[in-house]
Amino acid sequence: MMYDLLELHELMRHLYWLLADPLPLPITPDYGGPVVRYADGEFDSHLRSYVSIREDYRESSLNPTTSIVSIKLNDENIQEPKVLVSGNDFYAFPRMDSKGKRLAWVEWGHPNMHWDKAELWVGYVSDDGDVYKRICVAGGDPTIVESPTEPRWSPKDELFFITDRHSGFWNLYKWVIHLVH
């Protein structure tokens, strides 16, 4: 079964699989209204899930909880998405490597905007799908104001990203464990 197309239902904020079957299959719970929102993301074929950004307004309509979640892709029952990363105000660009063993993402906190000050992180993913051993790749040095963006894994699982480090202009960088070139 192919899982390469998702649709976000605007009114209910459900994510649906669009399969060959004429009826879309919901993959997120029915929360009784638009209290959970999803954005950005990609498939994780290793754990058969969809990794996405989630804004959750169930506890507060003014201050949503923002996190990176993993949504299981199965035909049986719809489960609450698993929180992989949380604790900061904003997240973007969740990107899995080709083996499903590392997740890269960008995060930042209020009052900063992503283009002002952000951090690029890589977390290692366990066989159970939990993120552990988090490493700040860029943006973590308090003496440098930078805003890394657009992380992408190459076919060789090398992490490339753009940042304005040092010059104030966007440049392409490659992360080598414990080094950035």
One Martini backbone bead per residue (centre of mass of N, CA, C, O) as a GRO file, in nm:
protein
  181
    1MET     BB    1   0.096   0.037   0.024
    2MET     BB    2   0.054   0.368  -0.043
    3TYR     BB    3   0.204   0.677   0.138
    4ASP     BB    4   0.211   0.983  -0.050
    5LEU     BB    5  -0.074   1.117   0.051
    6LEU     BB    6  -0.203   1.413   0.202
    7GLU     BB    7  -0.481   1.555   0.391
    8LEU     BB    8  -0.619   1.860   0.502
    9HIS     BB    9  -0.888   1.926   0.697
   10GLU     BB   10  -0.993   2.235   0.764
   11LEU     BB   11  -1.228   2.206   0.974
   12MET     BB   12  -1.105   1.942   1.150
   13ARG     BB   13  -0.787   1.883   1.131
   14HIS     BB   14  -0.739   1.644   0.960
   15LEU     BB   15  -0.565   1.363   0.861
   16TYR     BB   16  -0.531   1.211   0.533
   17TRP     BB   17  -0.550   0.951   0.335
   18LEU     BB   18  -0.477   0.902  -0.019
   19LEU     BB   19  -0.613   0.651  -0.180
   20ALA     BB   20  -0.743   0.435  -0.408
   21ASP     BB   21  -0.960   0.463  -0.245
   22PRO     BB   22  -1.233   0.678  -0.239
   23LEU     BB   23  -1.174   0.689   0.070
   24PRO     BB   24  -1.055   0.858   0.310
   25LEU     BB   25  -0.811   0.813   0.575
   26PRO     BB   26  -0.791   0.861   0.892
   27ILE     BB   27  -0.493   0.951   1.123
   28THR     BB   28  -0.654   1.136   1.317
   29PRO     BB   29  -0.821   1.244   1.562
   30ASP     BB   30  -1.130   1.335   1.696
   31TYR     BB   31  -1.173   1.661   1.861
   32GLY     BB   32  -1.447   1.828   1.785
   33GLY     BB   33  -1.244   2.023   1.631
   34PRO     BB   34  -1.018   2.307   1.574
   35VAL     BB   35  -0.757   2.218   1.807
   36VAL     BB   36  -0.574   2.088   1.577
   37ARG     BB   37  -0.258   2.140   1.409
   38TYR     BB   38  -0.093   2.097   1.089
   39ALA     BB   39   0.259   2.102   0.969
   40ASP     BB   40   0.448   1.985   0.794
   41GLY     BB   41   0.645   1.713   0.660
   42GLU     BB   42   0.711   1.346   0.670
   43PHE     BB   43   0.802   1.040   0.586
   44ASP     BB   44   0.848   0.727   0.779
   45SER     BB   45   0.936   0.418   0.669
   46HIS     BB   46   1.058   0.276   0.915
   47LEU     BB   47   0.780   0.348   1.111
   48ARG     BB   48   0.520   0.413   0.965
   49SER     BB   49   0.513   0.746   0.940
   50TYR     BB   50   0.423   1.086   1.028
   51VAL     BB   51   0.608   1.382   1.038
   52SER     BB   52   0.505   1.666   1.247
   53ILE     BB   53   0.357   1.961   1.310
   54ARG     BB   54   0.200   2.071   1.626
   55GLU     BB   55  -0.096   2.241   1.723
   56ASP     BB   56  -0.228   2.270   2.063
   57TYR     BB   57  -0.561   2.387   2.194
   58ARG     BB   58  -0.685   2.216   2.437
   59GLU     BB   59  -0.563   2.387   2.692
   60SER     BB   60  -0.520   2.656   2.497
   61SER     BB   61  -0.633   2.923   2.294
   62LEU     BB   62  -0.364   3.117   2.334
   63ASN     BB   63  -0.144   2.865   2.415
   64PRO     BB   64   0.000   2.661   2.235
   65THR     BB   65   0.120   2.345   2.177
   66THR     BB   66   0.436   2.276   2.041
   67SER     BB   67   0.526   2.003   1.812
   68ILE     BB   68   0.673   1.694   1.737
   69VAL     BB   69   0.520   1.433   1.546
   70SER     BB   70   0.397   1.091   1.533
   71ILE     BB   71   0.208   0.927   1.276
   72LYS     BB   72   0.050   0.651   1.242
   73LEU     BB   73   0.037   0.402   0.976
   74ASN     BB   74  -0.282   0.256   0.986
   75ASP     BB   75  -0.584   0.052   0.946
   76GLU     BB   76  -0.705   0.019   1.231
   77ASN     BB   77  -0.615   0.260   1.444
   78ILE     BB   78  -0.646   0.561   1.598
   79GLN     BB   79  -0.387   0.762   1.723
   80GLU     BB   80  -0.212   0.936   1.923
   81PRO     BB   81   0.029   1.126   1.877
   82LYS     BB   82   0.374   1.125   1.903
   83VAL     BB   83   0.597   1.281   2.099
   84LEU     BB   84   0.928   1.396   2.018
   85VAL     BB   85   0.912   1.725   2.039
   86SER     BB   86   0.948   1.965   2.311
   87GLY     BB   87   0.946   2.311   2.483
   88ASN     BB   88   0.901   2.508   2.263
   89ASP     BB   89   0.738   2.745   2.067
   90PHE     BB   90   0.889   2.654   1.789
   91TYR     BB   91   0.855   2.468   1.470
   92ALA     BB   92   1.058   2.324   1.194
   93PHE     BB   93   1.165   2.108   0.964
   94PRO     BB   94   1.104   1.799   0.966
   95ARG     BB   95   1.385   1.563   0.917
   96MET     BB   96   1.455   1.258   0.782
   97ASP     BB   97   1.644   1.016   0.735
   98SER     BB   98   1.664   0.734   0.532
   99LYS     BB   99   1.677   0.534   0.805
  100GLY     BB  100   1.528   0.664   1.064
  101LYS     BB  101   1.768   0.774   1.289
  102ARG     BB  102   1.728   1.089   1.208
  103LEU     BB  103   1.635   1.417   1.333
  104ALA     BB  104   1.559   1.726   1.190
  105TRP     BB  105   1.539   2.070   1.330
  106VAL     BB  106   1.365   2.374   1.399
  107GLU     BB  107   1.403   2.623   1.666
  108TRP     BB  108   1.209   2.865   1.875
  109GLY     BB  109   1.165   3.166   2.071
  110HIS     BB  110   1.003   3.382   2.239
  111PRO     BB  111   1.031   3.674   2.040
  112ASN     BB  112   1.138   3.528   1.817
  113MET     BB  113   1.223   3.477   1.491
  114HIS     BB  114   1.345   3.266   1.265
  115TRP     BB  115   1.526   3.504   1.122
  116ASP     BB  116   1.677   3.589   1.397
  117LYS     BB  117   1.650   3.318   1.606
  118ALA     BB  118   1.790   2.991   1.590
  119GLU     BB  119   1.775   2.621   1.589
  120LEU     BB  120   1.964   2.331   1.506
  121TRP     BB  121   1.859   1.989   1.522
  122VAL     BB  122   1.961   1.656   1.637
  123GLY     BB  123   1.799   1.337   1.657
  124TYR     BB  124   1.787   1.030   1.781
  125VAL     BB  125   1.629   0.720   1.677
  126SER     BB  126   1.461   0.474   1.793
  127ASP     BB  127   1.292   0.176   1.747
  128ASP     BB  128   1.034   0.323   1.898
  129GLY     BB  129   1.056   0.651   1.813
  130ASP     BB  130   1.250   0.791   1.996
  131VAL     BB  131   1.405   1.081   2.109
  132TYR     BB  132   1.761   1.111   2.134
  133LYS     BB  133   2.038   1.261   2.145
  134ARG     BB  134   2.074   1.581   2.136
  135ILE     BB  135   2.190   1.819   1.879
  136CYS     BB  136   2.340   2.124   1.833
  137VAL     BB  137   2.433   2.254   1.521
  138ALA     BB  138   2.279   2.545   1.525
  139GLY     BB  139   2.241   2.844   1.734
  140GLY     BB  140   2.379   2.779   2.037
  141ASP     BB  141   2.554   3.031   2.034
  142PRO     BB  142   2.538   3.321   2.230
  143THR     BB  143   2.759   3.494   2.046
  144ILE     BB  144   2.562   3.407   1.805
  145VAL     BB  145   2.361   3.532   1.550
  146GLU     BB  146   2.131   3.290   1.420
  147SER     BB  147   1.934   3.131   1.126
  148PRO     BB  148   1.861   2.838   1.068
  149THR     BB  149   1.771   2.647   0.765
  150GLU     BB  150   1.672   2.401   0.559
  151PRO     BB  151   1.693   2.102   0.620
  152ARG     BB  152   1.893   1.836   0.455
  153TRP     BB  153   1.915   1.516   0.333
  154SER     BB  154   2.111   1.320   0.179
  155PRO     BB  155   2.160   1.017   0.026
  156LYS     BB  156   2.416   0.999   0.249
  157ASP     BB  157   2.324   1.141   0.522
  158GLU     BB  158   2.373   1.444   0.486
  159LEU     BB  159   2.372   1.759   0.642
  160PHE     BB  160   2.197   2.037   0.518
  161PHE     BB  161   2.223   2.405   0.541
  162ILE     BB  162   2.107   2.731   0.628
  163THR     BB  163   2.304   3.033   0.711
  164ASP     BB  164   2.406   3.358   0.879
  165ARG     BB  165   2.679   3.308   0.970
  166HIS     BB  166   2.897   3.585   1.033
  167SER     BB  167   2.781   3.757   0.760
  168GLY     BB  168   2.444   3.770   0.724
  169PHE     BB  169   2.446   3.553   0.502
  170TRP     BB  170   2.338   3.312   0.308
  171ASN     BB  171   2.460   2.975   0.364
  172LEU     BB  172   2.605   2.674   0.299
  173TYR     BB  173   2.593   2.375   0.503
  174LYS     BB  174   2.777   2.106   0.668
  175TRP     BB  175   2.726   1.831   0.871
  176VAL     BB  176   2.967   1.716   1.099
  177ILE     BB  177   3.029   1.547   1.346
  178HIS     BB  178   3.127   1.823   1.549
  179LEU     BB  179   3.097   1.973   1.266
  180VAL     BB  180   3.114   2.269   1.052
  181HIS     BB  181   3.129   2.362   0.685
   0.00000   0.00000   0.00000
